């Protein structure tokens, strides 16, 4: 599996994620260009965001699994009136992406506005800020045939 594309962003993240002992593996993998999540060792359920407890069988034995960053936009919206911490970034798009491996993920959408469309293909990318990584979905505008 190829490494994720990395886009260098200026400055610090507007709203840094909460880092915990549990999710440190996710953020470290993202820093290395790998998109990962948890998978239950009992029933096989993969979840995103990563979870220490399986939502299907309640087992407490997840393992980390690398997943493909490729997917398709399921739904999206453009935010024109954001919370104050994101005001400088407006307007911006957020959406729900169906990853090729079956997970549905909510995240920021980046790329040319005319390429944002339900059904548009793309990939999750790493956004490299001065204070750490984040992730977003970059669409190329193509649609499955």
N, C-alpha and C positions, 0 to 999 in steps of 0.2 A: 504494500500500500504506500503510495507516495506521500510525502510530507505536504502539509497544508501551505497555501500561499501566505506570505506575511506582508502586511501593509504597515509601514511605519507612520505613526500618527504623532503630531506635535503635542508637546506638553503632557500633562497628567490626565488620567481618566476623570471624567466629570463626577462620577459616582462609583468609587472603587467597590468591588464585590467584597462580601464578608468572607474572610479566609478562616478556615477551621482546620483542625488536625485531619478530619475526614476528607475534605475536598482539596487539600494541598496537592494530592496526586493529579487531580484534574488540571489545576493551574500550572503545575510543573510540566505536564504533558503538552499543554497548549503552548507554553514557552518553547518547547522543543519542536513545535509544528505538528503535533499529533492530536487528533480529536478523539477523546476517550469518554467512556461512561461506565456505569456499573451494570453488572449482569449477575443475577441470582444463581448461586451454585446449586440450589435445590431444584428450582423449577425452570431455570433458563431465561426468565423474564429480564429483558434489557430495559433500563429506564433512563430518562433524561429530564431534568438534571439528575446527576448521580445521587443515589440514595443509599444510606446504610442499612435500611430495612426494605425488603421486597414488598411492594404494594399488592402483589398477587397472593403470595403465600405467607407473608410476614416473617420469613427467615432472616436471620441476622448474619448471613455469610456471603456478602457480595464479593465479586472479583472485578478488577478493572479490565476493560476490553477496548481495544482500539476499534473505532468505527469509521466508515467512509464519510467524508464531509459532503458528498454529492447529494443533491436533492432538488425539489421543485416547490415553488411558492404555492401554498394552499390558499392563503388569504393575506391581505395586507391593508394598511392604512397609512396615510401621511399625517404626521402630527404637526399642527400649526400653532397650537397653544400648549406648550409643554410645561412640566414642572420647572420652577425657577432654576434649578441646577443644570437643566439642559437647554435653557433659553437661547444661549449663544449658538446652539447647533440646529435650531429650527429654521425651516421645516426639515423634518427627517422622517424616514419610513421605518415602520416596525411591522413584523408579520409573523405568520406561522408557516413553517417549512416542513414538508414531508420528506424526511431523509430516505434515500434509496433502501436503507436497511430496515425501514418500517417505523422508525421513531418519528414523532411529531414534536417540533421544537419551536419555541417562541424566541425571536431574537431581532436585532436591528438588521435592516436591509440596506445595503450600500450599492452604489453604481449609478449609472445614468438613469434619471427618473423615467425616461421614455422606455426603458427596458424592464421596468417593474410591471408585472402582469401576473395574474393567476395562471399557473401552469408554466411559468418561465423557469428554466433550469439554471443551476448555478452550484456554488460550493460554499461551505463554511470556511472562512479565512481567519487567520490570527491578526488582530490589531495590536501592534507593538507600541505601547505608550511608554513615556519615561519612567513611570512608576509600576509597570507590569503589563501583562497581556490582557486582552479581552477578545471577543469573537463576534463575528457578524456574518451575514450571508451576502455574497457578491453574485449577482446574476449576470449572465452573458446575454440574456434576452431570448435565447432559443427555447423552443417548446418541443415536447416529445411529439413524434408523428403518429 
